[in-house]
Amino acid sequence: MSSIPDRLRLLRTALTRRFIYADVVAMSERYGLSIRDVCADVEPFELADLTQGGKPPGLDFSALREAEFTATESYATGWSSEPTVGRFLARLTVARKARVVLELGCFVGWATAHIATALSRHVPDGRIHYLDHNPRYLSAATANLRRLGLDGLGVPHLGLSTDPRIQQSLPAKADIIFIDTSHDYEPTLQEIDHFGARLTPGGCLVLHDSLSAAGVRRAVHERRAAFRVATFATERSNGISVLWPR
């Protein structure tokens, strides 16, 4: 009898098609299931290498140590994207021969440094434009790029991705746009709509936390008709979704 309320809530979802992912997650966790159970330590390029017996390209990330990118604020520990995310973005940068990459929400520059490393090896005239609304994070990201000798490939921007004034300062077109900002539904939907229109032919949006964050998951779900969507799990079960315009 105790499952009747949950069954009624699922029935309401089926009848109304209302997106209540947070409710479904809460019900799943009561039965011992969690989104945090979905994890992986390889990204799609590495998966292809493993299954096809190929060898990965010569991208060396040994100089990038996650502990050195940790912010001083204790609450921010672990906010950097997972290692698979950085490696995937670097491999994607090489595969797409990207010359303009835009990162919305750089935190302290962990993913930024991976992208810049790929640019330095394969597209030296490329640039990574990285943005954060927190000046301390943006300064930390810039300092990390400088420490690694990659600052010449980066262009910092301070502000919110949804601010029209900031949007005007960003590149009009980009090959890859990585979104890792508020994770709330409305801002993420605005980012998909606005920055999706800035993609070059063959370009793509990449959204972090598309499994773990209900707002991101909902926004991606609601724009699936306009994009081809590919999603994969990451070490901390946060997930990545790649969106190509149809």
Secondary structure by P-SEA (a helix, b strand, c coil): ccaaaaaaaaaaaaaacccaaaaaaaaaaaaccccccbbbcccaaaaaaaaaccccccccccccccccccccccccccccccaaaaaaaaaaaaaacccbbbbccccccaaaaaaaaaaacccccbbbbbbbccaaaaaaaaaaaaaacccccbbbbbcccccaaaaaaccccccbbbbbcccccaaaaaaaaaaaaaccccbbbbbccccccaaaaaaaaaacccccccccccccccbbbbbbcc
